Amino acid sequence: MAKKQGIVSIDHKRCKVCGICVNMCPVKNYTIKNHKLHELGQCIACLQCERYCPDMALVIDIKNDKDTSTG
């Protein structure tokens, strides 16, 4: 079974630090510090942040990790 992981790209020039992505993310992958958005490397590629960002400042690249368990 493949597990999805997202690689987050933040365009800080577009981001207005509105906090929508912080509130939409089910795994709390974002934080705001010093009036700047930071991602924490926990993205599960649900795409909620990318979908709801009013400034189109987020791009999520989806990476599928193959399950290496044997069974």
PQR file of N, CA, C, O and H, with PARSE charges and radii, in Angstrom:
ATOM      1  N   MET A   1       0.842  -1.184   0.000 -0.4000 1.5000
ATOM      2  CA  MET A   1       0.000   0.000   0.000 -0.0000 2.0000
ATOM      3  C   MET A   1       0.890   1.251   0.000  0.5500 1.7000
ATOM      4  O   MET A   1       1.838   1.342   0.780 -0.5500 1.4000
ATOM      5  N   ALA A   2       0.588   2.182  -0.851 -0.4000 1.5000
ATOM      6  CA  ALA A   2       1.383   3.410  -0.961 -0.0000 2.0000
ATOM      7  C   ALA A   2       0.878   4.460   0.028  0.5500 1.7000
ATOM      8  O   ALA A   2      -0.322   4.589   0.270 -0.5500 1.4000
ATOM      9  H   ALA A   2      -0.182   2.108  -1.485  0.4000 1.0000
ATOM     10  N   LYS A   3       1.811   5.191   0.581 -0.4000 1.5000
ATOM     11  CA  LYS A   3       1.495   6.269   1.511 -0.0000 2.0000
ATOM     12  C   LYS A   3       1.837   7.586   0.835  0.5500 1.7000
ATOM     13  O   LYS A   3       2.936   7.748   0.304 -0.5500 1.4000
ATOM     14  H   LYS A   3       2.786   5.086   0.385  0.4000 1.0000
ATOM     15  N   LYS A   4       0.891   8.536   0.854 -0.4000 1.5000
ATOM     16  CA  LYS A   4       1.140   9.826   0.213 -0.0000 2.0000
ATOM     17  C   LYS A   4       1.873  10.765   1.159  0.5500 1.7000
ATOM     18  O   LYS A   4       1.624  10.806   2.364 -0.5500 1.4000
ATOM     19  H   LYS A   4      -0.001   8.404   1.285  0.4000 1.0000
ATOM     20  N   GLN A   5       2.783  11.510   0.561 -0.4000 1.5000
ATOM     21  CA  GLN A   5       3.501  12.550   1.286 -0.0000 2.0000
ATOM     22  C   GLN A   5       3.549  13.766   0.381  0.5500 1.7000
ATOM     23  O   GLN A   5       3.719  13.635  -0.831 -0.5500 1.4000
ATOM     24  H   GLN A   5       2.985  11.477  -0.417  0.4000 1.0000
ATOM     25  N   GLY A   6       3.400  14.937   0.954 -0.4000 1.5000
ATOM     26  CA  GLY A   6       3.448  16.154   0.164 -0.0000 2.0000
ATOM     27  C   GLY A   6       4.735  16.924   0.379  0.5500 1.7000
ATOM     28  O   GLY A   6       5.247  17.013   1.495 -0.5500 1.4000
ATOM     29  H   GLY A   6       3.262  15.043   1.939  0.4000 1.0000
ATOM     30  N   ILE A   7       5.246  17.473  -0.699 -0.4000 1.5000
ATOM     31  CA  ILE A   7       6.393  18.371  -0.637 -0.0000 2.0000
ATOM     32  C   ILE A   7       5.835  19.777  -0.836  0.5500 1.7000
ATOM     33  O   ILE A   7       5.322  20.095  -1.909 -0.5500 1.4000
ATOM     34  H   ILE A   7       4.830  17.401  -1.606  0.4000 1.0000
ATOM     35  N   VAL A   8       5.930  20.609   0.179 -0.4000 1.5000
ATOM     36  CA  VAL A   8       5.297  21.925   0.192 -0.0000 2.0000
ATOM     37  C   VAL A   8       6.252  22.993  -0.322  0.5500 1.7000
ATOM     38  O   VAL A   8       7.405  23.074   0.102 -0.5500 1.4000
ATOM     39  H   VAL A   8       6.347  20.350   1.051  0.4000 1.0000
ATOM     40  N   SER A   9       5.750  23.811  -1.242 -0.4000 1.5000
ATOM     41  CA  SER A   9       6.472  25.004  -1.689 -0.0000 2.0000
ATOM     42  C   SER A   9       5.635  26.215  -1.308  0.5500 1.7000
ATOM     43  O   SER A   9       4.465  26.310  -1.678 -0.5500 1.4000
ATOM     44  H   SER A   9       4.814  23.745  -1.586  0.4000 1.0000
ATOM     45  N   ILE A  10       6.233  27.136  -0.571 -0.4000 1.5000
ATOM     46  CA  ILE A  10       5.553  28.358  -0.143 -0.0000 2.0000
ATOM     47  C   ILE A  10       6.138  29.532  -0.904  0.5500 1.7000
ATOM     48  O   ILE A  10       7.348  29.756  -0.883 -0.5500 1.4000
ATOM     49  H   ILE A  10       7.184  27.059  -0.270  0.4000 1.0000
ATOM     50  N   ASP A  11       5.270  30.283  -1.579 -0.4000 1.5000
ATOM     51  CA  ASP A  11       5.693  31.511  -2.248 -0.0000 2.0000
ATOM     52  C   ASP A  11       5.480  32.651  -1.249  0.5500 1.7000
ATOM     53  O   ASP A  11       4.376  33.180  -1.124 -0.5500 1.4000
ATOM     54  H   ASP A  11       4.287  30.100  -1.596  0.4000 1.0000
ATOM     55  N   HIS A  12       6.541  33.018  -0.548 -0.4000 1.5000
ATOM     56  CA  HIS A  12       6.427  34.028   0.510 -0.0000 2.0000
ATOM     57  C   HIS A  12       6.089  35.417  -0.028  0.5500 1.7000
ATOM     58  O   HIS A  12       5.603  36.263   0.722 -0.5500 1.4000
ATOM     59  H   HIS A  12       7.438  32.588  -0.650  0.4000 1.0000
ATOM     60  N   LYS A  13       6.335  35.660  -1.295 -0.4000 1.5000
ATOM     61  CA  LYS A  13       5.953  36.948  -1.883 -0.0000 2.0000
ATOM     62  C   LYS A  13       4.441  37.049  -2.045  0.5500 1.7000
ATOM     63  O   LYS A  13       3.878  38.138  -1.945 -0.5500 1.4000
ATOM     64  H   LYS A  13       6.730  34.972  -1.905  0.4000 1.0000
ATOM     65  N   ARG A  14       3.785  35.925  -2.292 -0.4000 1.5000
ATOM     66  CA  ARG A  14       2.326  35.916  -2.453 -0.0000 2.0000
ATOM     67  C   ARG A  14       1.596  35.770  -1.120  0.5500 1.7000
ATOM     68  O   ARG A  14       0.501  36.303  -0.944 -0.5500 1.4000
ATOM     69  H   ARG A  14       4.243  35.040  -2.373  0.4000 1.0000
ATOM     70  N   CYS A  15       2.202  35.050  -0.190 -0.4000 1.5000
ATOM     71  CA  CYS A  15       1.547  34.730   1.078 -0.0000 2.0000
ATOM     72  C   CYS A  15       1.323  35.996   1.905  0.5500 1.7000
ATOM     73  O   CYS A  15       2.249  36.767   2.153 -0.5500 1.4000
ATOM     74  H   CYS A  15       3.092  34.617  -0.333  0.4000 1.0000
ATOM     75  N   LYS A  16       0.062  36.189   2.326 -0.4000 1.5000
ATOM     76  CA  LYS A  16      -0.291  37.333   3.169 -0.0000 2.0000
ATOM     77  C   LYS A  16      -0.431  36.924   4.630  0.5500 1.7000
ATOM     78  O   LYS A  16      -0.877  37.715   5.461 -0.5500 1.4000
ATOM     79  H   LYS A  16      -0.690  35.562   2.124  0.4000 1.0000
ATOM     80  N   VAL A  17      -0.047  35.685   4.944 -0.4000 1.5000
ATOM     81  CA  VAL A  17      -0.068  35.150   6.300 -0.0000 2.0000
ATOM     82  C   VAL A  17      -1.464  35.277   6.918  0.5500 1.7000
ATOM     83  O   VAL A  17      -1.617  35.727   8.054 -0.5500 1.4000
ATOM     84  H   VAL A  17       0.316  35.042   4.269  0.4000 1.0000
ATOM     85  N   CYS A  18      -2.467  34.873   6.153 -0.4000 1.5000
ATOM     86  CA  CYS A  18      -3.853  34.959   6.617 -0.0000 2.0000
ATOM     87  C   CYS A  18      -4.201  33.853   7.611  0.5500 1.7000
ATOM     88  O   CYS A  18      -5.127  34.012   8.406 -0.5500 1.4000
ATOM     89  H   CYS A  18      -2.342  34.507   5.230  0.4000 1.0000
ATOM     90  N   GLY A  19      -3.469  32.730   7.580 -0.4000 1.5000
ATOM     91  CA  GLY A  19      -3.697  31.643   8.525 -0.0000 2.0000
ATOM     92  C   GLY A  19      -4.715  30.606   8.096  0.5500 1.7000
ATOM     93  O   GLY A  19      -4.989  29.671   8.848 -0.5500 1.4000
ATOM     94  H   GLY A  19      -2.716  32.600   6.934  0.4000 1.0000
ATOM     95  N   ILE A  20      -5.281  30.744   6.911 -0.4000 1.5000
ATOM     96  CA  ILE A  20      -6.266  29.762   6.449 -0.0000 2.0000
ATOM     97  C   ILE A  20      -5.636  28.375   6.370  0.5500 1.7000
ATOM     98  O   ILE A  20      -6.248  27.397   6.799 -0.5500 1.4000
ATOM     99  H   ILE A  20      -5.058  31.503   6.300  0.4000 1.0000
ATOM    100  N   CYS A  21      -4.441  28.277   5.838 -0.4000 1.5000
ATOM    101  CA  CYS A  21      -3.771  26.971   5.719 -0.0000 2.0000
ATOM    102  C   CYS A  21      -3.524  26.362   7.096  0.5500 1.7000
ATOM    103  O   CYS A  21      -3.653  25.151   7.272 -0.5500 1.4000
ATOM    104  H   CYS A  21      -3.944  29.072   5.490  0.4000 1.0000
ATOM    105  N   VAL A  22      -3.171  27.189   8.062 -0.4000 1.5000
ATOM    106  CA  VAL A  22      -2.936  26.717   9.427 -0.0000 2.0000
ATOM    107  C   VAL A  22      -4.209  26.077   9.974  0.5500 1.7000
ATOM    108  O   VAL A  22      -4.156  25.020  10.603 -0.5500 1.4000
ATOM    109  H   VAL A  22      -3.066  28.173   7.919  0.4000 1.0000
ATOM    110  N   ASN A  23      -5.345  26.717   9.734 -0.4000 1.5000
ATOM    111  CA  ASN A  23      -6.622  26.211  10.231 -0.0000 2.0000
ATOM    112  C   ASN A  23      -7.148  25.024   9.444  0.5500 1.7000
ATOM    113  O   ASN A  23      -7.830  24.174  10.016 -0.5500 1.4000
ATOM    114  H   ASN A  23      -5.387  27.575   9.223  0.4000 1.0000
ATOM    115  N   MET A  24      -6.856  24.936   8.153 -0.4000 1.5000
ATOM    116  CA  MET A  24      -7.385  23.869   7.306 -0.0000 2.0000
ATOM    117  C   MET A  24      -6.591  22.570   7.418  0.5500 1.7000
ATOM    118  O   MET A  24      -7.145  21.499   7.169 -0.5500 1.4000
ATOM    119  H   MET A  24      -6.302  25.627   7.689  0.4000 1.0000
ATOM    120  N   CYS A  25      -5.343  22.629   7.775 -0.4000 1.5000
ATOM    121  CA  CYS A  25      -4.473  21.450   7.758 -0.0000 2.0000
ATOM    122  C   CYS A  25      -4.845  20.457   8.868  0.5500 1.7000
ATOM    123  O   CYS A  25      -4.806  20.804  10.049 -0.5500 1.4000
ATOM    124  H   CYS A  25      -4.893  23.499   7.977  0.4000 1.0000
ATOM    125  N   PRO A  26      -5.208  19.216   8.489 -0.5600 1.5000
ATOM    126  CA  PRO A  26      -5.607  18.231   9.500  0.2800 2.0000
ATOM    127  C   PRO A  26      -4.443  17.696  10.338  0.5500 1.7000
ATOM    128  O   PRO A  26      -4.670  17.130  11.408 -0.5500 1.4000
ATOM    129  N   VAL A  27      -3.205  17.865   9.870 -0.4000 1.5000
ATOM    130  CA  VAL A  27      -2.047  17.376  10.632 -0.0000 2.0000
ATOM    131  C   VAL A  27      -1.222  18.511  11.238  0.5500 1.7000
ATOM    132  O   VAL A  27      -0.122  18.282  11.742 -0.5500 1.4000
ATOM    133  H   VAL A  27      -3.021  18.325   9.002  0.4000 1.0000
ATOM    134  N   LYS A  28      -1.748  19.727  11.189 -0.4000 1.5000
ATOM    135  CA  LYS A  28      -1.080  20.900  11.785 -0.0000 2.0000
ATOM    136  C   LYS A  28       0.342  21.065  11.254  0.5500 1.7000
ATOM    137  O   LYS A  28       1.294  21.207  12.022 -0.5500 1.4000
ATOM    138  H   LYS A  28      -2.641  19.914  10.779  0.4000 1.0000
ATOM    139  N   ASN A  29       0.467  21.043   9.922 -0.4000 1.5000
ATOM    140  CA  ASN A  29       1.767  21.122   9.267 -0.0000 2.0000
ATOM    141  C   ASN A  29       2.318  22.542   9.171  0.5500 1.7000
ATOM    142  O   ASN A  29       3.467  22.728   8.770 -0.5500 1.4000
ATOM    143  H   ASN A  29      -0.306  20.927   9.299  0.4000 1.0000
ATOM    144  N   TYR A  30       1.527  23.536   9.527 -0.4000 1.5000
ATOM    145  CA  TYR A  30       1.956  24.932   9.366 -0.0000 2.0000
ATOM    146  C   TYR A  30       1.965  25.669  10.691  0.5500 1.7000
ATOM    147  O   TYR A  30       1.184  25.382  11.598 -0.5500 1.4000
ATOM    148  H   TYR A  30       0.593  23.385   9.853  0.4000 1.0000
ATOM    149  N   THR A  31       2.872  26.627  10.772 -0.4000 1.5000
ATOM    150  CA  THR A  31       2.919  27.528  11.912 -0.0000 2.0000
ATOM    151  C   THR A  31       3.296  28.917  11.396  0.5500 1.7000
ATOM    152  O   THR A  31       3.934  29.050  10.351 -0.5500 1.4000
ATOM    153  H   THR A  31       3.507  26.861  10.035  0.4000 1.0000
ATOM    154  N   ILE A  32       2.902  29.931  12.128 -0.4000 1.5000
ATOM    155  CA  ILE A  32       3.257  31.309  11.779 -0.0000 2.0000
ATOM    156  C   ILE A  32       4.170  31.840  12.878  0.5500 1.7000
ATOM    157  O   ILE A  32       3.805  31.865  14.054 -0.5500 1.4000
ATOM    158  H   ILE A  32       2.384  29.823  12.976  0.4000 1.0000
ATOM    159  N   LYS A  33       5.368  32.265  12.468 -0.4000 1.5000
ATOM    160  CA  LYS A  33       6.325  32.860  13.398 -0.0000 2.0000
ATOM    161  C   LYS A  33       6.908  34.102  12.755  0.5500 1.7000
ATOM    162  O   LYS A  33       7.278  34.093  11.580 -0.5500 1.4000
ATOM    163  H   LYS A  33       5.664  32.245  11.513  0.4000 1.0000
ATOM    164  N   ASN A  34       6.987  35.165  13.529 -0.4000 1.5000
ATOM    165  CA  ASN A  34       7.543  36.435  13.046 -0.0000 2.0000
ATOM    166  C   ASN A  34       6.884  36.887  11.751  0.5500 1.7000
ATOM    167  O   ASN A  34       7.558  37.328  10.820 -0.5500 1.4000
ATOM    168  H   ASN A  34       6.687  35.172  14.482  0.4000 1.0000
ATOM    169  N   HIS A  35       5.562  36.773  11.700 -0.4000 1.5000
ATOM    170  CA  HIS A  35       4.750  37.162  10.544 -0.0000 2.0000
ATOM    171  C   HIS A  35       5.214  36.473   9.254  0.5500 1.7000
ATOM    172  O   HIS A  35       5.234  37.082   8.184 -0.5500 1.4000
ATOM    173  H   HIS A  35       5.015  36.415  12.456  0.4000 1.0000
ATOM    174  N   LYS A  36       5.589  35.186   9.376 -0.4000 1.5000
ATOM    175  CA  LYS A  36       5.996  34.398   8.218 -0.0000 2.0000
ATOM    176  C   LYS A  36       5.486  32.970   8.393  0.5500 1.7000
ATOM    177  O   LYS A  36       5.560  32.404   9.483 -0.5500 1.4000
ATOM    178  H   LYS A  36       5.574  34.691  10.245  0.4000 1.0000
ATOM    179  N   LEU A  37       4.966  32.393   7.306 -0.4000 1.5000
ATOM    180  CA  LEU A  37       4.453  31.032   7.324 -0.0000 2.0000
ATOM    181  C   LEU A  37       5.603  30.033   7.222  0.5500 1.7000
ATOM    182  O   LEU A  37       6.502  30.184   6.394 -0.5500 1.4000
ATOM    183  H   LEU A  37       4.906  32.853   6.420  0.4000 1.0000
ATOM    184  N   HIS A  38       5.561  29.019   8.071 -0.4000 1.5000
ATOM    185  CA  HIS A  38       6.556  27.943   8.055 -0.0000 2.0000
ATOM    186  C   HIS A  38       5.827  26.614   7.987  0.5500 1.7000
ATOM    187  O   HIS A  38       4.765  26.452   8.587 -0.5500 1.4000
ATOM    188  H   HIS A  38       4.832  28.897   8.744  0.4000 1.0000
ATOM    189  N   GLU A  39       6.397  25.653   7.251 -0.4000 1.5000
ATOM    190  CA  GLU A  39       5.814  24.313   7.228 -0.0000 2.0000
ATOM    191  C   GLU A  39       6.731  23.378   7.981  0.5500 1.7000
ATOM    192  O   GLU A  39       7.945  23.577   8.014 -0.5500 1.4000
ATOM    193  H   GLU A  39       7.260  25.785   6.763  0.4000 1.0000
ATOM    194  N   LEU A  40       6.142  22.343   8.594 -0.4000 1.5000
ATOM    195  CA  LEU A  40       6.859  21.519   9.552 -0.0000 2.0000
ATOM    196  C   LEU A  40       7.270  20.148   9.020  0.5500 1.7000
ATOM    197  O   LEU A  40       7.769  19.321   9.782 -0.5500 1.4000
ATOM    198  H   LEU A  40       5.156  22.182   8.568  0.4000 1.0000
ATOM    199  N   GLY A  41       7.069  19.894   7.728 -0.4000 1.5000
ATOM    200  CA  GLY A  41       7.516  18.638   7.133 -0.0000 2.0000
ATOM    201  C   GLY A  41       6.633  17.443   7.408  0.5500 1.7000
ATOM    202  O   GLY A  41       7.095  16.305   7.326 -0.5500 1.4000
ATOM    203  H   GLY A  41       6.663  20.566   7.109  0.4000 1.0000
ATOM    204  N   GLN A  42       5.359  17.675   7.737 -0.4000 1.5000
ATOM    205  CA  GLN A  42       4.441  16.591   8.067 -0.0000 2.0000
ATOM    206  C   GLN A  42       3.316  16.444   7.053  0.5500 1.7000
ATOM    207  O   GLN A  42       2.315  15.788   7.344 -0.5500 1.4000
ATOM    208  H   GLN A  42       4.984  18.599   7.803  0.4000 1.0000
ATOM    209  N   CYS A  43       3.452  17.028   5.890 -0.4000 1.5000
ATOM    210  CA  CYS A  43       2.383  17.074   4.892 -0.0000 2.0000
ATOM    211  C   CYS A  43       1.956  15.671   4.455  0.5500 1.7000
ATOM    212  O   CYS A  43       2.795  14.825   4.148 -0.5500 1.4000
ATOM    213  H   CYS A  43       4.264  17.561   5.654  0.4000 1.0000
ATOM    214  N   ILE A  44       0.634  15.437   4.431 -0.4000 1.5000
ATOM    215  CA  ILE A  44       0.071  14.161   3.980 -0.0000 2.0000
ATOM    216  C   ILE A  44      -0.602  14.295   2.614  0.5500 1.7000
ATOM    217  O   ILE A  44      -1.314  13.389   2.182 -0.5500 1.4000
ATOM    218  H   ILE A  44      -0.047  16.125   4.680  0.4000 1.0000
ATOM    219  N   ALA A  45      -0.383  15.398   1.949 -0.4000 1.5000
ATOM    220  CA  ALA A  45      -0.889  15.646   0.591 -0.0000 2.0000
ATOM    221  C   ALA A  45      -2.408  15.589   0.488  0.5500 1.7000
ATOM    222  O   ALA A  45      -2.946  15.048  -0.478 -0.5500 1.4000
ATOM    223  H   ALA A  45       0.196  16.134   2.300  0.4000 1.0000
ATOM    224  N   CYS A  46      -3.096  16.142   1.472 -0.4000 1.5000
ATOM    225  CA  CYS A  46      -4.562  16.210   1.391 -0.0000 2.0000
ATOM    226  C   CYS A  46      -5.006  17.365   0.500  0.5500 1.7000
ATOM    227  O   CYS A  46      -6.145  17.390   0.033 -0.5500 1.4000
ATOM    228  H   CYS A  46      -2.659  16.582   2.257  0.4000 1.0000
ATOM    229  N   LEU A  47      -4.113  18.314   0.266 -0.4000 1.5000
ATOM    230  CA  LEU A  47      -4.296  19.470  -0.621 -0.0000 2.0000
ATOM    231  C   LEU A  47      -5.284  20.517  -0.109  0.5500 1.7000
ATOM    232  O   LEU A  47      -5.674  21.409  -0.863 -0.5500 1.4000
ATOM    233  H   LEU A  47      -3.188  18.294   0.646  0.4000 1.0000
ATOM    234  N   GLN A  48      -5.691  20.429   1.145 -0.4000 1.5000
ATOM    235  CA  GLN A  48      -6.627  21.418   1.686 -0.0000 2.0000
ATOM    236  C   GLN A  48      -6.018  22.819   1.700  0.5500 1.7000
ATOM    237  O   GLN A  48      -6.695  23.791   1.365 -0.5500 1.4000
ATOM    238  H   GLN A  48      -5.374  19.705   1.758  0.4000 1.0000
ATOM    239  N   CYS A  49      -4.769  22.928   2.079 -0.4000 1.5000
ATOM    240  CA  CYS A  49      -4.126  24.246   2.137 -0.0000 2.0000
ATOM    241  C   CYS A  49      -4.025  24.864   0.749  0.5500 1.7000
ATOM    242  O   CYS A  49      -4.323  26.043   0.560 -0.5500 1.4000
ATOM    243  H   CYS A  49      -4.219  22.138   2.351  0.4000 1.0000
ATOM    244  N   GLU A  50      -3.607  24.065  -0.208 -0.4000 1.5000
ATOM    245  CA  GLU A  50      -3.469  24.553  -1.584 -0.0000 2.0000
ATOM    246  C   GLU A  50      -4.827  24.971  -2.150  0.5500 1.7000
ATOM    247  O   GLU A  50      -4.934  25.987  -2.837 -0.5500 1.4000
ATOM    248  H   GLU A  50      -3.365  23.107  -0.055  0.4000 1.0000
ATOM    249  N   ARG A  51      -5.839  24.198  -1.862 -0.4000 1.5000
ATOM    250  CA  ARG A  51      -7.183  24.454  -2.380 -0.0000 2.0000
ATOM    251  C   ARG A  51      -7.783  25.745  -1.820  0.5500 1.7000
ATOM    252  O   ARG A  51      -8.439  26.490  -2.548 -0.5500 1.4000
ATOM    253  H   ARG A  51      -5.752  23.373  -1.304  0.4000 1.0000
ATOM    254  N   TYR A  52      -7.563  26.013  -0.532 -0.4000 1.5000
ATOM    255  CA  TYR A  52      -8.216  27.148   0.115 -0.0000 2.0000
ATOM    256  C   TYR A  52      -7.362  28.409   0.219  0.5500 1.7000
ATOM    257  O   TYR A  52      -7.861  29.443   0.662 -0.5500 1.4000
ATOM    258  H   TYR A  52      -7.030  25.408   0.060  0.4000 1.0000
ATOM    259  N   CYS A  53      -6.103  28.355  -0.173 -0.4000 1.5000
ATOM    260  CA  CYS A  53      -5.246  29.543  -0.094 -0.0000 2.0000
ATOM    261  C   CYS A  53      -5.753  30.611  -1.065  0.5500 1.7000
ATOM    262  O   CYS A  53      -5.741  30.391  -2.276 -0.5500 1.4000
ATOM    263  H   CYS A  53      -5.697  27.515  -0.533  0.4000 1.0000
ATOM    264  N   PRO A  54      -6.196  31.762  -0.555 -0.5600 1.5000
ATOM    265  CA  PRO A  54      -6.740  32.799  -1.432  0.2800 2.0000
ATOM    266  C   PRO A  54      -5.675  33.490  -2.289  0.5500 1.7000
ATOM    267  O   PRO A  54      -6.001  34.156  -3.272 -0.5500 1.4000
ATOM    268  N   ASP A  55      -4.409  33.329  -1.917 -0.4000 1.5000
ATOM    269  CA  ASP A  55      -3.321  33.991  -2.635 -0.0000 2.0000
ATOM    270  C   ASP A  55      -2.547  33.048  -3.550  0.5500 1.7000
ATOM    271  O   ASP A  55      -1.579  33.455  -4.193 -0.5500 1.4000
ATOM    272  H   ASP A  55      -4.144  32.788  -1.119  0.4000 1.0000
ATOM    273  N   MET A  56      -2.975  31.787  -3.607 -0.4000 1.5000
ATOM    274  CA  MET A  56      -2.296  30.760  -4.410 -0.0000 2.0000
ATOM    275  C   MET A  56      -0.797  30.732  -4.095  0.5500 1.7000
ATOM    276  O   MET A  56       0.041  30.642  -4.992 -0.5500 1.4000
ATOM    277  H   MET A  56      -3.761  31.457  -3.085  0.4000 1.0000
ATOM    278  N   ALA A  57      -0.486  30.811  -2.811 -0.4000 1.5000
ATOM    279  CA  ALA A  57       0.904  30.867  -2.366 -0.0000 2.0000
ATOM    280  C   ALA A  57       1.486  29.492  -2.041  0.5500 1.7000
ATOM    281  O   ALA A  57       2.678  29.371  -1.757 -0.5500 1.4000
ATOM    282  H   ALA A  57      -1.167  30.884  -2.083  0.4000 1.0000
ATOM    283  N   LEU A  58       0.646  28.458  -2.082 -0.4000 1.5000
ATOM    284  CA  LEU A  58       1.105  27.114  -1.741 -0.0000 2.0000
ATOM    285  C   LEU A  58       0.971  26.176  -2.924  0.5500 1.7000
ATOM    286  O   LEU A  58      -0.035  26.184  -3.632 -0.5500 1.4000
ATOM    287  H   LEU A  58      -0.322  28.556  -2.312  0.4000 1.0000
ATOM    288  N   VAL A  59       2.001  25.367  -3.127 -0.4000 1.5000
ATOM    289  CA  VAL A  59       1.968  24.310  -4.139 -0.0000 2.0000
ATOM    290  C   VAL A  59       2.432  23.035  -3.450  0.5500 1.7000
ATOM    291  O   VAL A  59       3.481  23.007  -2.807 -0.5500 1.4000
ATOM    292  H   VAL A  59       2.819  25.360  -2.552  0.4000 1.0000
ATOM    293  N   ILE A  60       1.635  21.980  -3.593 -0.4000 1.5000
ATOM    294  CA  ILE A  60       1.971  20.698  -2.992 -0.0000 2.0000
ATOM    295  C   ILE A  60       2.304  19.706  -4.095  0.5500 1.7000
ATOM    296  O   ILE A  60       1.475  19.427  -4.962 -0.5500 1.4000
ATOM    297  H   ILE A  60       0.783  22.002  -4.115  0.4000 1.0000
ATOM    298  N   ASP A  61       3.513  19.179  -4.059 -0.4000 1.5000
ATOM    299  CA  ASP A  61       3.909  18.098  -4.963 -0.0000 2.0000
ATOM    300  C   ASP A  61       3.681  16.792  -4.214  0.5500 1.7000
ATOM    301  O   ASP A  61       4.148  16.623  -3.087 -0.5500 1.4000
ATOM    302  H   ASP A  61       4.186  19.406  -3.355  0.4000 1.0000
ATOM    303  N   ILE A  62       2.962  15.873  -4.846 -0.4000 1.5000
ATOM    304  CA  ILE A  62       2.625  14.610  -4.193 -0.0000 2.0000
ATOM    305  C   ILE A  62       3.674  13.556  -4.504  0.5500 1.7000
ATOM    306  O   ILE A  62       4.030  13.318  -5.658 -0.5500 1.4000
ATOM    307  H   ILE A  62       2.583  16.010  -5.761  0.4000 1.0000
ATOM    308  N   LYS A  63       4.154  12.937  -3.440 -0.4000 1.5000
ATOM    309  CA  LYS A  63       5.140  11.867  -3.553 -0.0000 2.0000
ATOM    310  C   LYS A  63       4.509  10.616  -2.951  0.5500 1.7000
ATOM    311  O   LYS A  63       4.025  10.656  -1.819 -0.5500 1.4000
ATOM    312  H   LYS A  63       3.865  13.130  -2.503  0.4000 1.0000
ATOM    313  N   ASN A  64       4.505   9.514  -3.685 -0.4000 1.5000
ATOM    314  CA  ASN A  64       3.983   8.253  -3.168 -0.0000 2.0000
ATOM    315  C   ASN A  64       5.138   7.386  -2.708  0.5500 1.7000
ATOM    316  O   ASN A  64       6.037   7.063  -3.485 -0.5500 1.4000
ATOM    317  H   ASN A  64       4.898   9.482  -4.604  0.4000 1.0000
ATOM    318  N   ASP A  65       5.105   7.011  -1.433 -0.4000 1.5000
ATOM    319  CA  ASP A  65       6.106   6.091  -0.893 -0.0000 2.0000
ATOM    320  C   ASP A  65       5.528   4.690  -0.952  0.5500 1.7000
ATOM    321  O   ASP A  65       4.412   4.449  -0.491 -0.5500 1.4000
ATOM    322  H   ASP A  65       4.375   7.274  -0.802  0.4000 1.0000
ATOM    323  N   LYS A  66       6.282   3.776  -1.515 -0.4000 1.5000
ATOM    324  CA  LYS A  66       5.823   2.390  -1.578 -0.0000 2.0000
ATOM    325  C   LYS A  66       5.957   1.756  -0.202  0.5500 1.7000
ATOM    326  O   LYS A  66       6.942   1.960   0.508 -0.5500 1.4000
ATOM    327  H   LYS A  66       7.188   3.971  -1.890  0.4000 1.0000
ATOM    328  N   ASP A  67       4.939   0.983   0.152 -0.4000 1.5000
ATOM    329  CA  ASP A  67       4.966   0.251   1.405 -0.0000 2.0000
ATOM    330  C   ASP A  67       5.945  -0.906   1.259  0.5500 1.7000
ATOM    331  O   ASP A  67       5.810  -1.723   0.348 -0.5500 1.4000
ATOM    332  H   ASP A  67       4.139   0.818  -0.425  0.4000 1.0000
ATOM    333  N   THR A  68       6.910  -0.978   2.134 -0.4000 1.5000
ATOM    334  CA  THR A  68       7.939  -2.011   2.022 -0.0000 2.0000
ATOM    335  C   THR A  68       7.675  -3.204   2.932  0.5500 1.7000
ATOM    336  O   THR A  68       8.510  -4.103   3.030 -0.5500 1.4000
ATOM    337  H   THR A  68       7.019  -0.315   2.874  0.4000 1.0000
ATOM    338  N   SER A  69       6.519  -3.222   3.599 -0.4000 1.5000
ATOM    339  CA  SER A  69       6.233  -4.347   4.488 -0.0000 2.0000
ATOM    340  C   SER A  69       5.903  -5.595   3.682  0.5500 1.7000
ATOM    341  O   SER A  69       5.366  -5.516   2.577 -0.5500 1.4000
ATOM    342  H   SER A  69       5.841  -2.491   3.519  0.4000 1.0000
ATOM    343  N   THR A  70       6.229  -6.725   4.244 -0.4000 1.5000
ATOM    344  CA  THR A  70       5.912  -7.997   3.590 -0.0000 2.0000
ATOM    345  C   THR A  70       4.846  -8.696   4.402  0.5500 1.7000
ATOM    346  O   THR A  70       4.741  -8.528   5.617 -0.5500 1.4000
ATOM    347  H   THR A  70       6.665  -6.789   5.142  0.4000 1.0000
ATOM    348  N   GLY A  71       4.069  -9.476   3.702 -0.4000 1.5000
ATOM    349  CA  GLY A  71       3.009  -9.938   4.469 -0.0000 2.0000
ATOM    350  C   GLY A  71       2.408 -11.192   4.318  0.5500 1.7000
ATOM    351  O   GLY A  71       1.470 -11.519   5.046 -0.5500 1.4000
ATOM    352  H   GLY A  71       4.155  -9.612   2.715  0.4000 1.0000
TER
END
